Amino acid sequence: MNTALRITAFTAGLAAVFGTSYGIGHVTGTTSPKPSTAAHAGHASAAPPSDPGGDGAPAGADRLPGGLQVSERGYTLSLGDPYVTAGASADLRFRILGADGKPVTAYRSAHGKELHLIVAPRDLSTFQHLHPTRAADGTWRTSAALPAAGEYRVFADFTPAGAAQGLTLGADLHAAGDLRPVPPDRTGRTVTVDGYRVTLAGDLTPGRSTRLSLAVTKDGRPVTDLQPYLGAYGHLVALRAGDLAYLHVHPDGEPGAAGTASGPDITFTTTAPSRGVYRLFLDFRHGGVVRTAAFTVTAADGPTTATTPSPSPSPSASASEPAGHDGDHQH
């Protein structure tokens, strides 16, 4: 695809629907003021319900956020076994079924991958961005870490071949075990991940396009040599408290494009669809390792104040991969 600290207490999961000026996403009635670039074209807004073919009609104001439905526009996310055991690596198998009930075997590549898989529990204590492999019969397979018992949500983000618009389908995954829910950590404007400090500037205002900027520093110095990860200097997944709606948002500009710096700032033009608490997960790559910084923010009708910082970063807020590896990462 060319292109983690926990939230205040809530009873379900999170979701957000955002539009980005250069980017991609599944939006709820807001449109980008600038056209998507060719590199981002495979991750466009999902078509409205009246556009079953997904052929580019603009999303209406009543458009549902991505990830809330297991079936949409004739496509269905079918998990092979939605019941697993917590505390071990789960072998996830699934298929995307078309309107004819047959597995989809042809996809458009978006940011270097045919399909992106997000796995998160309802309390958002962990976050995994995975890239499964597909067999010739259309069956996708990957391993996911499920450290605690509970209800998880699986999001499949993809664009079928021949479709102008991408979509995100969501399904529940049940992890059996000793479930002991605890309130998620709260974050401030700055979080620490493996020695990197990431600072969030900007506020979310319901129904209004706003700018979020995330600055990355290490040892007190700005990081100015961020590395492209899946074709971008940063990737943002946003989830809203209460319904686990989902959106994969991408930053303004692209690596190599005029005016796009390789840090320390990564900017996103976003629109929150409603008031409420949002969880933002930023993936960035430096030194050959992908890390994730997570923020909890509130969308209100005026400038918002971030929640009280945690005494120390959550272990789930960092992740590492082998140097030079652009594969899956789990948090």
Secondary structure, DSSP 4 states (H G I P E B T S, - for coil): ------PSP-SS--------SS-----SS---SSPPPGGGGGGPPPPPTT-TT--SPPPPTTPPPBTS-SEETTEEEEES--EEETTSEEEEEEEEE-TTSSBP--B--BTTBSEEEEEEETT-S--EEE--EE-TTSEEEEEEE--S-EEEEEEEEE-BTT-SS-EEEEEEEEEES-----PPP---SEEEETTEEEEEE---BBTBEEEEEEEEEETTEE---PBPBTTBS-EEEEEETTT--EEEE--SS-TTSTT--SSSEEEEEEEBSSSEEEEEEEEEEETTEEEEEEEEEEE-SS---PPPPPSS--GGG-----TT--S-EE-
